[in-house]
Every structure is written in structure tokens, then in C-alpha cells.
């Protein structure tokens, strides 16, 4: 099976992102699991980051940056995980 054309995939993703935002606006919690950094930063209000099977940090939108996410994802951030007790 071949991959769908890029424009078809992009249109489909936009449709999914719109659905996620609409649900969120209605107060529905949506859990998205993705390894695509741009996608995660673009559609999330809060990000829980895991390293070696454990949550190492939780970031709120105002804390988002690729560097912050990667520090928790690689285990290089040795501080107390944000939002994790």
C-alpha cells in the first residue's frame, strides 16, 4: 500500500486538530500520544513527558519549548519533575 498524497494527509490532520480543539473547547479532555514535536506543541494545553516508562515532567502551555520537552524526554533534566508528585 502506498502513502496518501501529502495534501490529503495534511487536510486530514487539520480535520483531526479541529475536532480536538472543538472537544477541548467543550470541556472534554483529549489525550494525544505523538512523537511529532511540532504537533504536540501546536495542539496541546498541557504536555506530560515520559522517559524510560516514567513521567518525568508536565509542562503547561506557557512553559512549552522544544528544549524543555527534550530535557525531560531524554532524562537530562534532573530537577524535580514539574507537576509530578
C-alpha positions, 0 to 999 in steps of 0.5 A: 500500500502506498502513502496518501498524497501529502495534501490529503494527509495534511487536510486530514490532520487539520480535520483531526486538530479541529475536532480536538480543539472543538472537544477541548473547547467543550470541556472534554479532555483529549489525550494525544500520544505523538512523537511529532514535536511540532504537533504536540506543541501546536495542539496541546494545553498541557504536555506530560513527558515520559522517559524510560516508562516514567513521567518525568515532567508536565509542562503547561502551555506557557512553559512549552519549548522544544528544549524543555520537552527534550530535557525531560524526554531524554532524562537530562533534566534532573530537577524535580519533575514539574507537576509530578508528585 
